[in-house]
């Protein structure tokens, strides 16, 4: 079975792909067929897996260590949730928890200013970076991306070849948008169903775009 036929077959049913865990509840229409075959095929979308540790988990680890609980026992507690957990990872969580309590950068341990504490640069509200580490991280990620693109590899995963004319591979291209699209949800907000008159937006986001476009045309016409 070709990739295009397989994608249409999966999209026309209600269920979850056993390979990726992405819901395939989507009705096939002429608008869907306009999409590339790989775009609407759940086999080409990586499942959303979060490996991050919460602030509550870090504080729990710190309390367990304060009670002289062995690291091996802590690993047994968190392995069912986070998969393979090594001792180094546990010590890193303890270091981050202490940095959060003391108001320090969790990378270099420098004391943070009030402005740095108020700024949110990570998804975890309990972790903060100083401006030096922030700048170093941006430079490091940019260098990795540039090196991958020069080699013809995806700028996100740095493993697979890029799509012609793009800077990402098939699997990494608009993954969050495609996960929502395959579930029949708005590609922008991911909360409401796609409007029947739109390609990938809900009624609310579609109206917001129309208002923005109207103001843009008025502004452009008056200039």
N, C-alpha and C positions, 0 to 999 in steps of 0.2 A: 504493500500500500504506500502511495506517495505521501510526502510530508504534507502537501496541501489537503489531500483527501482525509488524512488522519487528523489534521487540525480541525477541519469542518465537522468530522464525526464526533470529536471530543466536545466541540463547542455546542453542538446541537443537543447534548444531553445534560442532565442535571447530576452533579456529583463532584467528587474530588479526585484529581489525578493521583494515582497510587505512587507515581514516580517522584512527583515534586510536592504533593500536598497542597497544590493550588486549586482552588475551586474553579470548575469549568462551567458554572451556571451562566450560560450566555446564549442568546438566541441568534442563529445565523441569519444575517440579512445582507443586502447588497453592499451596505456600508462596510461590513466585516470582510467581505471578499476583496475589497479594495486594499486591505492591509496585506503586507507580505506574509507568506505562509508561515515563516518562522516567528512572526510577531504575535500571531494568535495561537501558536502551538505551546501548550503548557510544558512540554518536554524541554523547551528552550528557555524556561524561566526558573532560576534557582529559587528554592523555597526560602522564605524569610526566617532566618534563624538568628536569635539574639544570644550572644555569648558573654554579654556584659554582666558585671556584678553590681548589685544595687548597694546603696549606702547601708541599708539595714543588714545585709549579708556581711559586709565588711565589719560593721560594729559587732555583729554576733561572733565573728572569728576572733576579733580583738578580745572580747570578753572571755571566750573559751581559752585563749592563750593565757590571759591573766589568771585563770583558774588552774593553770598548768596542765591543760588537756593536751595530749600529744598531737603533733601535726598529722600523724597517720590516722588518728581517730577523726580529726576534722575533715581530712580527705574523704573518708568513708561517708561522712554526713552529706557533703556537697557533690560527690561524684554522680549520684542519680539525677541531679539537676543540671550540672554543667559538663557531664561526660568525663573524659579523662582529665583528672586534676593532679598536677605535680606539686611538690613541696614548694618550689620556687614561686608558683602562682599564689599559694597561700601567704607566703611571706610578703609578696607584693601587695596583696590586699590589706595586710596589717600595716604596711608602710603608708599606703594611701589613707587608711582610716586615721592614723596618727596625724598625717598632714592635714586632713580635714578638720580634726579637733583643734590643732594648733594654729590654723589659719595660714598654712604654708603651701607653696607650689608642690604638687605631688610628684614632680619630676626632679627638680633640683633642690627642693626643700628650702628655698629662699622665702623669707617672711613676705607675705603679700600686703600690698597697700589696700586702702579702702576701695579705691576704684577697681582694682583687680579682683577683689572679692565680690563686688557687685556685678561685674561683667560675666556673662554666661558664654563660655566657649566650648563647653562639653555638655552632652545630654544628661549627665549626672549632676544634680544641683549640689552634691556634697564634694565635688572635685573642682579644683581651680588651678589655672596655669598662670605663671608670671609672664610678662610681655616678652622676655628673652626666650623662654621655652616656646611660646606661641610663634614667635618669628622663626625660630630654628625648625619647628615642626612644619611650618608652611614651606620653607626653603627645601627641607628634606623631601617632602611629598612632591613638590614641583620638580625636583631633580629626578626622582624616580619615574614620574610621569613622562618627562621629556626624554629620558633615556629609553623608556619602553617604546615611545612613539617613533623615535629614530630607528629602532630595530623593527618597526612594523608591527608592534604588539599593542594590545589594548592598554589604554592609559589608566584603567581602573584595576583590572585583575593582573595585568602584566604577564598573562600566560598565553592567551589566544590571539590570533591575527585580527586586525581591525577590519571593519566593513569598509569597502571602497568609498572614499569620500567622507568618512567619519573618523572619530578618534577612539571609538570603543568597539568591542566585539559584539557578536549577536547576543550572547547571554547577558552582557552588562548594559545593553542599550535600553534606556528608560525602563529599568526593571520595576521600579515602584509603580510607574504608570501602567505597565503591562499587567502587573498583579491585580491592580484595581480593575483594569479593563476586562480581564478574564472573569472577574467576579461580577461584572455588570455594574461596577461603581464608577463614579466620576473620577476622571484621571487627575483632577486638580485637588479636590478636597478629600476624596476617598471615603465619603460618608453617605452620600445620596446616590440613588440610581441614575443612570445615564438618561438624559432626555431623548424622546423619540425623534426630535428634530435635529439633534446634535450628533457629532461623530464620537465624542468621548467625554462630554461635559454634562453635568446635571443642570436643571432649570435655574438654580440659584447662581452658579458660577457662569452660566451662559449669559444671564442677564447682567452680571457684573462686567463681563467682557464687552457686552453691547454698550453699556454706559460709558466705559473707558474709551471705547472706539468713537462714540459720539462726541465726548469732550475733546478727544484728540483731533477729530475733524474740524470741530468748531475753532479750536485753538490754532490749528494749521491754517484755516481759512482767514482768520483775523490777523495773522502775522504777515 
